[in-house]
Amino acid sequence: MPSAPSSAPSQPPIPELRDIVLPPEVSGYWLAPGWLLLALLVTALLVSVAYLGYRQRQRTAFRRQAKTELTTWLQQQPVNSPITAEQLLFLNSLLKRVAMRTGRAGVAALSGSRWHQFLDASANKTLSQESLALLAGGHYQASVDTQLSLATLTRECQRWVGKHHIDQRTQLHEGDNYALL
């Protein structure tokens, strides 16, 4: 009967075999340079858009403030009462403050037909002819005769505040017709 394998002494390791080589450790840097560059560009774009949006909001803050002031003022006025010279004076002063805020100091001196032409030229006809006539000279009259309601006039003024644009080529000199060149 064959004999059971005896436990033979272990053989020495083969000299030609080498030990297992481990791969290098994974670094904490997980992005390839292209992805890092893309992430930086997207971040720069988002920061730029946010900054430009902030600047635009700051530049147009006076419009929002004027619209809020008009709404608050209208709520304090008596309902269905005729338009008074004091109300027209308030609306005119607010429109002039808004117009001067856009950088045209010559607007402060405008009155009468020159103010009428300026209002008409600077907002692409957002004010009706009756509103323009009232704003141009109604506050100089002892009694204001109009079919226009104060709410309608105020809404038109709010539209003017929102849409007016004073082109740098708008003429403000005496004798000019205030049309956009």
C-alpha positions, 0 to 999 in steps of 0.5 A: 500500500502506498504510504501517505505523503509525509510532510516534507520540509518546505522548499525554499522560495523560487529565487526568480519570483519577485514580491507583489508590486502595489499600485501607487496610492490614489491622490486627493486630487480627483479632477483632470486639468480640463475639468478644473479649467471648465469649473473655473470658467463656469464659476467666473461666468456665474460671478460675472453674471451675478455682478452685472445683475447686481449693477443693473439692479443698482442702476434701476433702483431709482425707477422702483423707488419712484414707482413705489412712491407713486403707488403710496402717494395715490393710495393717500389721495381721495378717491374719485376727486378731481385732479388738483394743481397740487397733485399735478405739481407732485407728479411733475416734480417726481417725473423731473427727479427721475429724469434728472437721475438719468444724468441730464441736468438740463431737465430741471429747467424745462417747463411748459411746451418744452417739458411737454416735448421732452416727456413725449420724446423720452418715453415713446409715447407712453403718456396720452396727449391729455396727460402731457397737456396736464403735466406741462401746464395744468399745475399753473391753472387755478382749476384743472378741467379734465376727464382724466382720473388721477389713477389713470394719470398716475398709471401713465406716469408709472409707465413713463418712469419704467420706460423712459430713456433719455438718449444722450443725443436728446437736445436740451438747448433753447430753441431745439425741438427735443426730438431724438436725433 
